[in-house]
Amino acid sequence: MKRGWEVKRLEEIIDSNVIGLVKNSGEQGANKKYKYVKMNNITSSNEFDFSNFVCVDASSEEAEKYNLKDEDFLFNTRNSKELVGKTCVYRDINKDTVLFNNNIMRIRFIKMINPYFINYQFTTKPVQEKLNSMKSGTTNVSAIYYKNLQHLSLFIPPLPEQQRIVSVLDEAFASIAQAKSNAERNLVNARELFESVTQEIFSSFHDGWEEKSLEELGQITSSKRIYKNEYVKEGVPFYRIKEVKELANNKDISIELFISNKRYQEIKESFGVPAEGDLLMTAVGTIGEIYVVKKDDEFYFKDGNVLWFKDFKSIDPYFLKFALSAFVEKIRRLSAGAAYSALTIEKIEKHKVFVPSLAEQRAIVGRLEALSAETGRLEEIYQSKVEALEELKKSVLQKAFEGELTGMVAA
C-alpha cells in the first residue's frame, strides 16, 4: 500500500446510512407526486438512468428523510445474486425531489471521502469478492446486510489523492468507453454489410429467377418420435435444439443423449434419417438456426422442435440456407400468435424464395461464403478489441487502488 494511504472499515468513513422507503406496487403510479428510484435505475456501468422512474406519494417527513441529494452513494442491499452489491453515485441533474426504495441503502460519507472514489473501489475484484462472501438468502433473492457491510475494508488515501485518482479514472474510462463503442460499431457494421448483401440478393426478383414456395421445392417434415425410455448411455447421438444450434454456429457439441444403433437402423429403414444436403432448422424457442447435414453425419433429432428440409433436388442446400437466413426475422414472425414461440410446418411451407439456375446458385453461394468468412474474421478482430478494452479497465482499476496510477491511461 502506498505511503499516506490507510485501511478503513466502511463504518469509519460513513456519516449516515438509511434503507429506503417501502411503497408497494399499488402505491405507485404515473400521477403520484415524487419520483421513486428502484435498482433498475442503476445501469450496468454503475451510473444512474433517469429515463425509467415510477412515482409515489409520501408525507413531508418521508420526503425529507428519503430525499436523494447530489453525490449520495447508493448500494443495492437486496435483489438477485447478480444485482446485489450494485452501486452508483446519484447525480441531482434535474433538482427534483427523488425518493428511493427499500432495496437501496443510501450512504453519506464524512467530508474527507470522495463518493466517486468509493464507487470505483466497489467495482474492483477484491471488493467484489468480499461482497460476494457477504451474500445470503435464497437462489432467487440475495441480500447483503449492513451488519456485515460495515466491516468492509477499503483503501483510503488523502482526499486530494482520491480526487486525482477519480479524475484520471474518469478520463481513462471515457477514452476506453469511446474505443469500445467504436469497436462495437465496427462489429455491427461488419454484420450489417453481410446482411445488406444477402438482402440485396434474396429480397427481389432477378431475370431468369423463379419464385417458388418451399413446399414446391421439397419436403418439410420432422422426425419420428423418440421416447425417454429409448435413450441409452451410448450409441447414435440424439440432438435437440441446443445441439442443432451449436452445429449451426460451428461450435463444439455437448452430446448428452443417445439412441441405440439398432433403433437408429430401424428408423433409417422405415422412415429415413437426415442425409447429406438436408437442412435442419430450429422451430421452437430459438427460431431459425440452420444446419446443413454433412456427408458423414450420423445422428437423429427431437420431433417437433426441429424442422427437417429434405429432397430439395433443384436447389443447392447452402443457397437455401442463405435464402432462409436472409428472411429469418420474417420466418420468426410466422411463429407469432402461439402461447410460446414455435414455427409449424404448415406456416413455413408457404414461405416463398426466388430461385435461379443451379449454376447461378452455386456462384452466389461461393460469393456469400467468401464474404461470410471475411465478416467472421472482422468480427473476431473487433470482438478481441472489445475484450482487450474490458481487461484494460480492470488493469487500470487495479493500479489505481494499489497506488500505482500516475497519469492518463491511453485506450
SEZABA-816618 format. One record per residue: z negated, y negated, x of N, C-alpha, C in turn. Coordinates in steps of 0.001 Angstrom, whole numbers, plus 500000, padded with zeros to 6 digits. Layout:
# SEZABA-816618
ZYXZYXZYX...
# end
This chain:
# SEZABA-816618
500000501196500846500000500000500000500000498754500882500792497753500491500947496545501274499648495743501310499411495078502460498203494269502616498154493190501540496972492979500988496796491976499938496929492548498535497440493765498428497553494428497122496238495140496808495946495281495537494766496012495087495168497078494079494317498083493931494473499057492858493452498711491782493950498458490581493080498080489472493296499019488295492206499330487599492336500035486341492842499054485290493581499573484304494133498711483266493046497895482588491893498512482330490807497814481640490302496603482417490530496588483740490055495487484582490948494253484505492166494416484024493102493282484007493460492853482588492805493458481582493073493134480177492080492084479688492612491068479014491761490088478357491404490558476946492402491144476223492152491681474881493216492700474538492876493597473627493857494564473109493534494867471648494591494982470838494434495196469396495494496181468926495084497161468108496030498031467410496526497300466173497809497492465835498463496682464819498022496913463387498671496187462505498333496118461086498954497287460319498166497945459471498648499054458649499289498508457380500594498797457223501301498464455983502222499635455651501963500321454527502790501475454184504151501021453669505054501958453468506432501629453090506505500871451772505568501149450853505564500461449571505195498990449684504574498615450802504169497222451020505201496449451849506310497091452172507343496456452987508545496102452117509224495016452456510396494629451676511028493369452220512291493142451859513050492011452385512496490670451909511811490675450761511351489408450187509908489065450569509325489833451473507949489572451900507913488396452884506727487938453210506562486666453931506752486773455435506213487837456056506180487896457517507049489029458063507729488778459165508422489851459875507387490819460448507772492104460489506811493173460811507466494116461817506933494145463019507541494888464117507115496352464099508124497238464228507868498660464438508430499059465807508195500310466197508642500718467532510151500781467661510885500885466540512341500888466667512888499511467008512012498501467062512438497187467532512403497080469050511837498086469707511819498102471164512933499017471638513869498493472390515064499226472773514782500173473918515789501023474226515655501989475313515525501313476669515930500047476766515809499301478020514527498465478047513570498829477189512258498181477144512357496689476839513325496336475992513462494966475546513300494910474031513214493712473511512938493535472087514232493294471320514377493990470201515551493860469344515162493098468081515713491911467923515352491064466794516219491304465558517097492291465604518078492443464522517632493387463405516491494032463540516161495100462600514715495009462120514336493861461585512978493695461090512828494167459645511636494639459301511210494700457910510183493588457742509801493300456499508858492214456243507692492706455385506551492021455520505357492359454744504637491067454357503767491188453370502832490107453071501520490401453791500771489340454094499489489512454775498608488315454471497313488520454557496369487420454361496436486487455563495893485307455428495890484364456546495093484913457728494029485650457431493225486255458506494042487321459243494773488148458479495623489168459106496737488523459923497334487472459367498419486788460073497933486200461390496713485726461407496150485171462632495829486267463638495236487357463159494800488423464066495968489197464654497012489438463850498096490323464272499400489568464591499318488277464810500490487479465146500827487654466633502105487911466902502536488056468285502809486693468913502402486572470174502663485363470940503577485688472113504216484646472617505142484822473727504444485513474902505105486540475434504651487316476601503515488268476282503297488577475004502396489687474667503020490989475150502195491858475685502637493173476164502404494181475047503455494915474653503366495871473557503486497293474087502595498158473600502543499547474056502580500469472852503500501430472860503636502390471764502585503485471918501610503507471018500491504452471146500724505770470422501620505770469409501763506973468584503189507085468068503851508219468372505225508433467931505651509805468423506961510034468505507438511281469105507077511281470593507080512457471216506696512553472620507574511685473512508860511542473123509791510761473937509496509266473842508950508806472701508752507378472486507342506889472796506375507785472817505007507377473131504970506832474563504333505682474730504250505068476048505336504047476311506244503891475371507297502892475496506674501499475447507194500573476256506605499245476351507669498158476291507227496937476032508083495768476226507205494535476262507788493437476721507122492136476663507792491342475551507001490885474604507534490152473462507981488759473890509170488376473459509680487033473721509773486290472389509018485220472252508977484470470994510127483468470967511321483979470688512526483155470730512618482234469520512311482756468329512525482006467090511295481238466597510180481395467300508938480707466930508484481049465511508750482295465096508314482767463784506963483458463903506283483609462777505093484457462733505563485906462582505294486708463588505725488110463603504492488990463784504306489934462869503182490865462931503667492203463487502727493076463860503110494356464448502326495493463807502938496692463783502338497787463012501347498591463842500731499559463175499595500264463758499963501341464769501230501521465076501613502396466191501678501622467495501520500305467407501646499437468572500289498869468966500017498890470262498863498179470798499367496896471471498820495780471051499133494505471702498100494248472793498595494015474006497709493772475140497977492373475688496906491620475893496987490335476574496195490422477867496837490024478954496243490185480282495490488929480708494656489103481702493984487953482307495019487067482987494645485834483322495596484837483787496297485226485090495674486031485904496256486379487205497217487555487141497646487928485926498564489058485740499827488587485041500973488932485629502276488666485023502658489870484160502808489702482842503079490856481968504414491540482294505397490789482793506689491390483151506538492310484360505632491942485265505344492802486412504755494127485943503823494060485004503210495286484463504246496103483703505104495421482943506139496128482184507060496910483115507466496300484211508287497019485188507516498199485775506240498001486095505453499074486710505286500259485765505227499988484462505094501071483481506341501961483425507471501484483936508697502294483926508850503144485181507964502995486155508086503763487396507684505212487171508189506076488021507920507510487889506438507852487952505662507299488921504228507654488971503481507291487694503763506112487145503067505707485925503523506557484747504822506834484660505320507683483579504678509065483623504508509612484799503857510926484933502412510874484457501708509785484791500326509638484335500259509512482820501188508739482248501215508579480790501505509904480096502430510673480652502743511990480071501520512887480046500691512798481076499490513634481134498441513211480102498560511997479594497603511497478597497991511850477166499212512298476957499692512527475598498976513699474943498640513523473681498030514604472908498607514557471504498500515679470798498997515709469432499851516924469179500667516857468123501496517981467715502846517914468400503697518899468084505047518927468634505837517705468206505668517261466956506461516163466411505855514786466657504552514696466673503893513396466823502859513475467946502969512543468895502019512473470005501353511108470018500262511026470772499532509762470867498944509615472259498780508368472672498018508035473874496916507083473430495672507498473619494539506716473144494034505786474247493500504632473808493041503634474780491920504165475655491127505071475129490031505617475941490557506293477202491804506783477156492446507345478342493279506292479078494010505483478303494902504489478907494141503475479748492928503138479349492174502102480062491900502462481516491932503741481845491647504174483214492905504266484087494065503930483514495308503981484270495246503044485478495547503576486660495520502785487886496877502133488135496848500852488495498067500089488747497933499332490061499075499100490726499105498296491942499205496829491546498300495997492036498272494585491670498280493709492927499404493078493239499433492084494310498989490720493785498867489725494620498571488371494131499649487890493165499281486967492270500194486508491233501524485986491783501547485162492859502846484712493384503754485874493794503151486937494336503955488107494721504451488843493480503622488922492451504079489517491185505303488764490659505217487453490664506307486628490141507567486777490976507393486874492304508555487060493181509230488396492909508430489452492771508978490783492513509710490813491177509123490196490146509779490150488840511114489423488953511141488313489679512377487547489849513452488371490536513059489082491610514016489913492343514504491071491475513575491707490753513961492826489895514858492364488753514537491225488161515393490697487084516819490500487578516951489899488750518280489623489301518995490913489676518249491817490321518847493091490732519275493908489524518408493988488515518719494802487334519852494198486517519946492858486516521067492219485830522383492583486517522376492597487851523582492983488592523926494444488360522898495296488358523117496721488109523643496936486690523056496226485725523496496365484334524954495952484181525354494878484887526741494440484807527678495461485428527277495993486585528101497013487247528205498273486393527087498642485753527092499811484878527974499571483667527901498356483107528742498013481962530225498090482331530560497612483529531951497672483984532421499118484134531551499952484724531908501359484912532073502068483577531175501777482638531263502401481313532503501922480565532859500636480752534072500120480122535306500804480692535309501011482020536425501718482653536520503153482162535352503766481933535316505126481407535928505173480014535559504214479180536133504129477829537632503868477908538034502969478812539461502652478948540281503878479325539732504708480233540448505918480648540654506852479464539620506988478632539736507859477461540687507261476424540587505944476244541444505292475249542917505354475646543184505311476949544571505426477412545158506766476992544412507843477225544892509167476840545067509258475325544085508725474580544162508786473113545341507979472581545630506823473203546736505994472725548075506683472946548210507406474068549453508127474338549629509266473329548566510014473061548672511115472102548963510582470698548346509455470336548627508872469024550081508440468919550604507855469999551996507418470016552948508595469806552605509733470421553471510913470317553375511563468945552167511705468425551957512567467262551812511834465925551764510513465931551475509815464677552704509396463886553897509570464445555094509140463709556252510102463944557225510015463066558391510900463137559333510452464254559882511431464983560873511169466025562165511896465654563298511374466126564587512013465846564566513472466274565007514333465381565080515752465691563797516510465434562717515826465065561442516483464770561384516829463278560626517862462978560402518252461588558933518065461232558674517688459990557301517588459510556951518875458776555902519540459250555514520835458685554013520848458402553642521509457313552221521768457090551815522944457960550551523027458267550085524113459137550300525476458493550203525559457177550397526851456529551851527309456608552792526381456836554199526746457025554458527299458420553608526942459359553846527282460761553173528575461193552124528965460522551400530166460923550279530480459964549403531365460374548300531799459524546976531236460039546204530693459113544854530214459450543870531095458711543011531723459461542085532680458863540746532574459584539908533570459386538646533648460103538444535096460529537276535422460946537026536760461487536467537700460416536402538943460779535716539951459974534215539735460122533490539812459022532054539557459098531337540600459955530484540081460840529632540932461671528187540690461247527464541762460991526082541645460539525117541737461718523927541213461515522948541180462598522637542557463152522634543559462267522304544907462742523412545513463603524557544781463718525654545254464559525606544651465972524684543721466202524553543154467542523970544200468493524450544187469731523937545094470754523591544279471999522928544915472957522473544206474157523600543942475147524627544764475124525775544544475996527010545146475345528167544667475766529406545129475157530430544015475151531074543779474019532079542724473892531392541438473442531618540319474151530959539058473774531275538649472335530257538110471676530389537633470303530073536135470310531090535319469969530968533876470085530648533210468750529786532203468852529506531325467718530091529943468040529748528939467256530241527591467523529853527137468926528629527422469343528142526985470648529054527466471768529402528753471745530231529299472817531675528793472737532214528647471525533578528128471377533642526689471884532620525916471601532562524543472095532509524522473616531741525419474210531685525500475680533050525860476256533723526818475631535062527199476084536033526027475971535973525323474848536892524216474608536727523096475620535518522959476166535231521896477124535128522398478557535672523625478793535724524204480142534354524299480806533349524623480009532003524785480534531661526266480652530693526562481505530229527943481638529634528405480313529930529648479949529464530180478667528120530876478850527191530554477998525900531243477997525936532296476888526485533450477210526671534503476198525330535124475839525030535166474553523751535704474087523915536914473183525084537043472521525277538110471549526482538979471923526398540250471560527474541204471836527633542134470642528855542708470527529066543840469633529547545006470497529432546205469990529789547378470784531301547446470981531726548095472056533154548306472308533792549098471175533034550051470628533548550864469525533833549996468306532889549097467960533086548233466797534254547274467030534373546775468239535468545866468588536821546568468406536926547803468872538184548550468745538515548836467280537484549108466472537701549334465041538287548079464389537715546935464719538203545675464144539616545378464653539849545619465922541157545344466526542260546143465835541983547415465541542988548293464936543209547984463453542145547607462742542266547438461287542478545983460854542034545043461664542049543647461221542690542707462234542646543088463518543160542244464582542062541415465230542293541053466489541349540223467243542144539081467882541457538027468347542163536908468968543053537367470128544288536872470123545260537241471149545723535994471902546378536207473022546867535102473841547696534125472995547380532834473111548104531813472367547509531456471018546593532265470517545890531903469292544967530714469576544618529963468537543673528852468659542427529143467845541284528752468380540031528770467636539546527339467514539143526941466305538644525581466088537326525631465337536325524946465871535028524903465206535160524192463869534488524711462845534705524224461483533428523921460715532274524075461338531002523761460694530166522947461669529565521865461188528740521024462058529602520210462999529844520745464177530735520111465141532165520508464793532905519559464243534246519844463756535290519498464824536280520396465001537454520039465783537421520358467261536469521158467733536520521636469122537512522804469166538523522711470049539648523655470003539782524406471323539941525722471210540136526575472384541393527414472202542235527433473257543427528279473255543082529596473949543277530702473244542906532022473762543812532390474946543178532873476019543899533243477245544289534727477216545134535088478168545702536432478212544642537522478317543669537336479180542689538389479444541401538245478639541374537318477692540173537140476865539927538370475997538691538787475947538284539883475065536931539505474464536968539120473196535745538694472511535987538748471012534915538597470264535045538397468832534167537204468460534278536713467195533590535464466867533078535484465437532190534522465170531462534481463892532355533984462760532339534670461638533155534294460480532654532988459871533581532227459289533216531022458552532974529806459419532374529984460578532037528860461445533204528425462319534158529339462551535278529082463452536572529488462742537551528579462751538861528884462169539770529483463237540612530408462799541468531176463708542930530884463342543653530250464281545073529951464116545865531054464827546623531828464067547343532958464649548786532997464120549643533646464902551056533840464518551805532514464348551481531515465155552231530258465166553377530413466171554442531103465759555507531508466673556412530359467110556603529371466229557570528312466524556943527085467190555694527195467564555010526038468144554187526464469353554311525729470428553537526014471633552049525808471338551192526744471723549773526628471358549114525375471926549532524947473118548925523756473704549458522481473039550713522519472584551238521417471798550454521301470488550190522441469860549422522438468615548005521915468855547421522301469986546075521811470304546076520290470451547051519749471197547137518298471360547399517614470018548262518201469190548583517612467888547346517567466993546569518644467007545345518678466211544297517717466762544183517676468092543194516799468722543492515335468441544791514988468357545167513602468086544676513145466726544477514082465816544042513744464465542678514344464145541877514545465187540608515240464977539695514455464036539730513117464106538889512341463201539350512521461754540665512551461547541186512791460203540795514187459737540881515148460635540509516520460297539028516585459924538206515853460658536780515839460343536522515227458970537313514210458621537134513599457303537474514568456182538330515548456482538657516544455463537435517368455065536447517394455952535254518196455681534226517452454843534482516167454558533517515362453808533393515863452375532233515606451807532018515947450402531165517175450208531034517992451248530190519185451139528743518809451430527818519716451079526404519468451352526140519415452852526978520071453631526912519986455086528341519873455600528481519459456844529804519227457416530518520549457645531619520766456899532363522021457023533820521778456691534690522492457370536128522388457151536641523743456685537239523766455501537692525034454932539138525321455309539508526577455203540893526980455458541832526272454482541438526176453225542285525560452210542606524112452544541636523395453111541855521995453448542756521847454674542492522622455713543246522460456960544684522956456821544913523911455954546273524421455767547250523325455333546768522330454609547637521282454074547930520191455099547212520207456221547412519190457255548819519326457837549518518171457993550899518197458465551022517666459883551936518259460641552215517820462001553726517652462173554120516791463124555525516625463479555854517591464603556955518352464455557266519438465392558680519264465963558800519081467293560121519072467935560522520482468353561589520602469121562007521908469627560972522422470620560992523747470859560038524324471802560172523706473186561408523451473609561630522861474940560964521489475028561116520666473981560501519335473990558991519430473875558521520411473093557068520624473004556477520866474386557135521746475150556601522117476458556673520946477438557710520115477310557805518924478155556662517949477835556365517796476554555268516916476132553931517467476615553755518779476506552522519418476986552332519141478473553410519287479252553315519031480690552890517607480980553475516670480242553133515254480425551674514989480064551236515533478933549869515289478484548840515991479361549164517169479853548233517856480747548051517089482049549143516502482564549038515689483779548186514447483519548419513806482370547633512619482012546180512986481766545956514141481150544590514599480898543848514856482201544544515457483171543927515722484468543554514416485168544456513421485100544166512119485711543024511419484986543003511519483649541902510935482878540583511592483256540608512921483391539402513640483801538919513215485171539854512995486095539486512547487442538829511174487390539402510265486600538827508931486473537461508982485798537321509855484794536030509998484121534954510444485105535292511384485979534329511850486979533915510715487906534900509898488324534597508773489212533662507788488529534008507401487304533215506396486609531848506939486202531784508226485820530502508821485468529595508900486686530167509223487838529394509255489081528859507869489414529683506849489158529254505473489397528071505113488509528140505480487232527049505193486298525771505896486748525886507162487137524719507923487584524131507328488860525016506886489776524549506277491028523796504974490751524249504211489776523568502964489429522200503226488819522080504296488031520774504666487490519811505056488611520328505771489595519498506134490749519106504901491551520022503920491646519716502681492352518566501940491670518563501924490331517469501291489605516128501930489975516116503260490016514876503972490362514438503632491775515413503546492693515102503236494090514539501828494224515140500883493507514662499501493556513236499411493030512971500088491911511618500094491355510608500691492322510984501807492943510077502463493882509733501525495040510744500860495584510490499933496698509617498769496246509855498293495022509089497154494520507602497454494479507246498648494052505837498969493872505240499729495058506019499796496111505489500226497409505388499033498356505666497833497812505569496619498613506688496445499611507860497067499349508961497034500314510169496244499818510020495531498717511146494787498164511195493416498826512222493217499665512280491992500483513232490950499928514169491341499072515126490370498568516018490984497540517091490322497225518044490769496215518674492082496628518783493008495667519445494296495899520827494238495300521848494431496113523227494366495619523557495618494834524254495457493711524633496595492883525979497108493294
# end
